[in-house]
Amino acid sequence: EFFRDNVQALCSPGFRGRVSGESSFIHTIALVKGHFEKAGLQPWGGTWTHSFECPDGRRGRNVVGFIPGTSGKWIVVGAYCDGLGVLEGRLYPGADSNASGVAALLALAYNAPRTPRDGIIFVAFDGHGADYAGARALLAELGRKKIRLMVNLDTMGSTLSPVEYKYRRYMIALGGEKYSTALSSCASLGRIKLYYDYYRSDRFTRLFYRKIGEQKVFLEAGVPAVLFTSGITLHTNKNTDTPETLDYEVLRARVLCISRWLLLISS
């Protein structure tokens, strides 16, 4: 099963928790690059890997592929791929945050429109734990005027923190109100209920949309953005964030919704 297999691979001991700048991070790069190639993407600027300097001096590496469009504008679809690593001898697998987002990114690359009006850039961001350095590097390279929309996939795989008690087929789409008609239509295919705020809290909505996550970098530059997430859980940023805690059937339905929506807005 595509989602389970990729989450388990990203969380395996050989990946060492996907720490930015460590030699083991090459496994994360290879996994994403391999899928981008199989999906038929083109390497951005002729190369899949784009290096940048993190605030702490480490070298980060984004993996970037694209599908060309005709409008001269781009939709950026991204998910951060670095994690907490091994702390005090314990592996922090980061299954939900954010192997689930990376798996969603890969699935979207396979199912993306091949002849879109707006080109689509798919990026596995490094540097999430370094003030979103990978997002800042890509934005600086592209320039904000060329980006029509940024779509961020951040913590996508759990059903442990539903917005409504016991209704687990849900997804949060912060910044998605503008697209609510199209999104709701697409969500109905997988019986997903959408929410456009963060657990019905204005304060948390502002925090998780404006202050946390790669979309923050694009919003600060005046680029519209939509953040898709299933919300934090009791496992977030803990060593208990393992592949077994995710709901892969609901993750697949969430990605189906986003895939159909991308087809609509990029055509």
TIROLO-488509 format. One record per residue (C-alpha): residue number from 1; residue in three letters; x, y, z. Coordinates in Angstrom, 3 decimals. Example, Ala and Ser with C-alpha at 12.3 -4.5 7.8 and 13.67 -1.06 7.14 Angstrom:
BEGIN
   nr  rest      east     north        up
    1   ALA    12.300    -4.500     7.800
    2   SER    13.670    -1.060     7.140
This chain:
BEGIN
   nr  rest      east     north        up
    1   GLU     0.000     0.000     0.000
    2   PHE     1.578     3.209    -1.246
    3   PHE     1.082     5.451     1.792
    4   ARG     1.932     2.858     4.417
    5   ASP     5.026     1.658     2.534
    6   ASN     6.470     5.147     2.118
    7   VAL     5.725     6.241     5.674
    8   GLN     7.346     3.074     7.014
    9   ALA    10.394     3.611     4.798
   10   LEU    10.829     7.226     5.927
   11   CYS    10.506     6.152     9.557
   12   SER    12.870     3.182     9.341
   13   PRO    16.029     3.158    11.529
   14   GLY    18.332     3.662     8.535
   15   PHE    16.822     7.098     7.928
   16   ARG    17.843     8.106    11.482
   17   GLY    14.853    10.383    11.960
   18   ARG    15.695    12.396     8.821
   19   VAL    17.956    14.993    10.413
   20   SER    18.856    17.877     8.131
   21   GLY    22.560    17.991     7.300
   22   GLU    23.390    14.464     8.480
   23   SER    24.853    11.899     6.078
   24   SER    21.821     9.634     6.563
   25   PHE    19.607    12.329     5.028
   26   ILE    20.762    11.043     1.639
   27   HIS    18.238     8.197     2.048
   28   THR    15.371    10.698     2.309
   29   ILE    16.611    12.539    -0.775
   30   ALA    16.937     9.291    -2.740
   31   LEU    13.411     8.147    -1.846
   32   VAL    11.800    11.420    -2.906
   33   LYS    13.928    11.782    -6.031
   34   GLY    13.121     8.226    -7.104
   35   HIS     9.394     8.820    -6.880
   36   PHE     9.604    12.194    -8.619
   37   GLU    11.426    10.536   -11.514
   38   LYS     8.904     7.684   -11.719
   39   ALA     6.044    10.198   -11.613
   40   GLY     7.421    11.882   -14.722
   41   LEU     8.396    15.174   -13.128
   42   GLN    11.242    17.246   -14.516
   43   PRO    14.140    18.279   -12.255
   44   TRP    13.965    21.970   -11.417
   45   GLY    16.869    23.837   -13.012
   46   GLY    18.212    20.547   -14.334
   47   THR    18.881    19.070   -10.895
   48   TRP    16.684    17.376    -8.298
   49   THR    18.601    18.570    -5.252
   50   HIS    18.936    22.247    -4.323
   51   SER    21.313    23.141    -1.499
   52   PHE    21.065    26.109     0.832
   53   GLU    22.596    27.245     4.102
   54   CYS    20.633    26.886     7.321
   55   PRO    20.896    29.516    10.086
   56   ASP    23.085    27.149    12.134
   57   GLY    25.544    26.725     9.265
   58   ARG    24.409    23.275     8.139
   59   ARG    23.690    22.649     4.463
   60   GLY    20.059    21.865     3.735
   61   ARG    18.807    20.189     0.583
   62   ASN    15.389    20.572    -1.006
   63   VAL    14.238    18.036    -3.604
   64   VAL    12.374    19.849    -6.386
   65   GLY    10.551    18.604    -9.495
   66   PHE     7.978    20.227   -11.712
   67   ILE     5.366    19.925   -14.420
   68   PRO     5.500    22.859   -16.856
   69   GLY     2.467    25.017   -17.557
   70   THR     1.586    27.663   -20.111
   71   SER     0.617    30.686   -17.980
   72   GLY     4.051    31.597   -16.638
   73   LYS     2.713    31.164   -13.078
   74   TRP     3.410    28.373   -10.618
   75   ILE     1.542    26.463    -7.960
   76   VAL     4.014    25.234    -5.323
   77   VAL     3.023    22.008    -3.560
   78   GLY     5.306    21.169    -0.669
   79   ALA     5.858    19.062     2.428
   80   TYR     8.765    19.236     4.837
   81   CYS    10.838    16.078     5.013
   82   ASP    13.346    16.663     7.826
   83   GLY    12.732    15.427    11.359
   84   LEU    14.013    15.391    14.918
   85   GLY    16.365    12.448    14.476
   86   VAL    17.726    10.402    17.381
   87   LEU    17.637    12.128    20.763
   88   GLU    19.186    10.579    23.873
   89   GLY    19.376     7.254    22.080
   90   ARG    15.708     7.244    21.028
   91   LEU    14.568     7.382    17.414
   92   TYR    11.922    10.006    16.689
   93   PRO    10.339     8.514    13.545
   94   GLY     8.088    11.478    12.700
   95   ALA     5.421     9.365    11.008
   96   ASP     2.620    11.893    11.119
   97   SER     4.906    14.910    11.229
   98   ASN     5.827    14.713     8.518
   99   ALA     6.346    11.414     6.741
  100   SER     2.590    11.502     6.124
  101   GLY     2.918    14.838     4.321
  102   VAL     5.800    13.545     2.211
  103   ALA     3.815    10.435     1.243
  104   ALA     0.916    12.710     0.274
  105   LEU     3.289    14.853    -1.800
  106   LEU     4.573    11.805    -3.689
  107   ALA     1.049    10.561    -4.401
  108   LEU     0.033    13.983    -5.723
  109   ALA     3.053    13.997    -8.032
  110   TYR     1.915    10.719    -9.595
  111   ASN    -1.638    11.979   -10.073
  112   ALA    -0.960    15.565   -11.131
  113   PRO    -2.334    16.960   -14.410
  114   ARG     0.174    16.576   -17.226
  115   THR    -0.806    19.697   -19.199
  116   PRO    -1.801    22.301   -16.609
  117   ARG    -2.322    25.986   -17.292
  118   ASP    -0.263    26.895   -14.238
  119   GLY     2.919    24.928   -13.815
  120   ILE     3.174    22.829   -10.647
  121   ILE     6.342    22.649    -8.562
  122   PHE     6.601    19.733    -6.139
  123   VAL     9.108    20.208    -3.340
  124   ALA    10.203    18.160    -0.352
  125   PHE    11.406    20.940     1.925
  126   ASP    14.464    20.518     4.097
  127   GLY    15.162    22.990     6.899
  128   HIS    11.781    22.860     8.619
  129   GLY    13.559    22.747    11.954
  130   ALA    15.848    25.627    10.930
  131   ASP    13.333    28.465    10.634
  132   TYR    11.881    27.012     7.418
  133   ALA    15.147    27.642     5.585
  134   GLY    14.183    25.411     2.658
  135   ALA    10.980    27.330     2.032
  136   ARG    12.879    30.616     2.233
  137   ALA    15.459    29.346    -0.253
  138   LEU    12.857    28.241    -2.794
  139   LEU    10.911    31.493    -2.485
  140   ALA    14.088    33.498    -3.028
  141   GLU    14.898    31.414    -6.107
  142   LEU    11.436    31.716    -7.674
  143   GLY    10.384    35.202    -6.653
  144   ARG     6.928    35.809    -5.193
  145   LYS     5.427    37.331    -8.356
  146   LYS     5.754    34.049   -10.231
  147   ILE     3.890    31.997    -7.603
  148   ARG     0.107    31.932    -7.842
  149   LEU    -0.448    29.689    -4.818
  150   MET     1.453    27.670    -2.228
  151   VAL    -0.054    24.403    -0.939
  152   ASN     1.488    22.943     2.219
  153   LEU     1.000    19.339     3.384
  154   ASP     1.872    19.230     7.063
  155   THR     0.888    16.386     9.413
  156   MET    -1.677    14.620     7.247
  157   GLY    -2.131    11.085     8.455
  158   SER    -3.824    10.866    11.834
  159   THR    -7.458    10.538    12.910
  160   LEU    -6.644    10.701    16.620
  161   SER    -7.642    14.363    17.083
  162   PRO   -10.936    14.788    15.210
  163   VAL   -12.567    18.212    15.210
  164   GLU   -15.874    16.557    16.053
  165   TYR   -15.938    13.642    18.435
  166   LYS   -15.879    10.286    16.640
  167   TYR   -16.062    11.834    13.148
  168   ARG   -12.693    10.751    11.856
  169   ARG   -13.087    11.396     8.125
  170   TYR   -12.026    15.022     8.285
  171   MET    -9.313    17.414     7.090
  172   ILE    -8.382    20.961     8.061
  173   ALA    -7.738    23.381     5.176
  174   LEU    -6.467    26.671     6.575
  175   GLY    -6.654    29.398     3.949
  176   GLY    -8.979    27.228     1.883
  177   GLU   -12.160    29.307     2.280
  178   LYS   -11.620    30.929    -1.121
  179   TYR   -11.795    27.476    -2.710
  180   SER   -14.505    26.045    -0.466
  181   THR   -16.968    25.196    -3.257
  182   ALA   -14.412    23.232    -5.270
  183   LEU   -12.819    21.695    -2.199
  184   SER   -16.142    20.524    -0.772
  185   SER   -17.058    18.915    -4.075
  186   CYS   -13.727    17.096    -4.203
  187   ALA   -13.902    16.085    -0.535
  188   SER   -17.268    14.439    -1.038
  189   LEU   -15.590    11.783    -3.212
  190   GLY   -13.842    10.374    -0.156
  191   ARG   -16.535    11.367     2.372
  192   ILE   -14.133    13.863     3.959
  193   LYS   -15.512    16.729     6.030
  194   LEU   -13.515    19.936     5.673
  195   TYR   -12.843    22.604     8.280
  196   TYR   -11.401    26.025     7.488
  197   ASP   -10.278    26.898    11.000
  198   TYR    -8.093    25.116    13.537
  199   TYR   -10.413    23.350    15.959
  200   ARG   -12.822    26.320    15.842
  201   SER   -10.340    28.625    17.558
  202   ASP    -9.449    31.964    15.953
  203   ARG    -6.271    32.160    18.010
  204   PHE    -5.048    28.693    17.048
  205   THR    -6.053    29.282    13.429
  206   ARG    -3.836    32.377    13.294
  207   LEU    -1.022    30.536    15.062
  208   PHE    -0.965    27.429    12.898
  209   TYR    -1.607    29.289     9.656
  210   ARG     0.396    32.498    10.073
  211   LYS     3.187    31.524    12.475
  212   ILE     3.963    27.818    12.039
  213   GLY     4.832    25.883     8.887
  214   GLU     6.339    26.504     5.476
  215   GLN     3.231    28.353     4.263
  216   LYS     4.125    31.113     6.768
  217   VAL     7.137    32.046     4.631
  218   PHE     5.018    32.453     1.513
  219   LEU     2.238    34.312     3.312
  220   GLU     4.753    36.805     4.677
  221   ALA     5.831    37.468     1.082
  222   GLY     2.242    38.079    -0.028
  223   VAL     1.741    34.690    -1.707
  224   PRO    -1.663    33.029    -1.075
  225   ALA    -1.383    29.670     0.658
  226   VAL    -3.490    26.719     1.784
  227   LEU    -2.351    24.470     4.623
  228   PHE    -3.779    20.947     4.685
  229   THR    -3.430    19.095     7.989
  230   SER    -5.126    16.602    10.278
  231   GLY    -3.943    18.490    13.368
  232   ILE    -1.484    17.757    16.126
  233   THR    -1.960    14.760    18.398
  234   LEU    -0.526    13.465    21.674
  235   HIS     2.223    11.823    19.571
  236   THR     3.401    14.972    17.771
  237   ASN     7.136    15.589    18.250
  238   LYS     7.442    12.498    20.432
  239   ASN     9.144     9.159    19.831
  240   THR     5.673     7.578    19.821
  241   ASP     4.869     9.200    16.441
  242   THR     5.128     5.846    14.667
  243   PRO     3.623     4.480    11.416
  244   GLU     1.200     2.293    13.384
  245   THR    -0.642     5.352    14.734
  246   LEU    -1.787     6.612    11.302
  247   ASP    -5.047     5.992     9.447
  248   TYR    -3.934     5.172     5.922
  249   GLU    -7.397     4.790     4.437
  250   VAL    -8.372     8.299     5.534
  251   LEU    -4.993     9.654     4.409
  252   ARG    -5.667     8.230     0.957
  253   ALA    -9.109     9.894     0.907
  254   ARG    -7.596    13.229     1.944
  255   VAL    -5.042    13.039    -0.850
  256   LEU    -7.779    12.131    -3.346
  257   CYS    -9.571    15.346    -2.400
  258   ILE    -6.440    17.480    -2.831
  259   SER    -5.532    15.755    -6.091
  260   ARG    -8.910    16.456    -7.679
  261   TRP    -8.820    20.054    -6.405
  262   LEU    -5.346    20.651    -7.884
  263   LEU    -6.642    19.395   -11.204
  264   LEU    -9.469    21.949   -11.074
  265   ILE    -7.436    24.994   -10.057
  266   SER    -4.450    24.359   -12.356
  267   SER    -6.487    23.768   -15.527
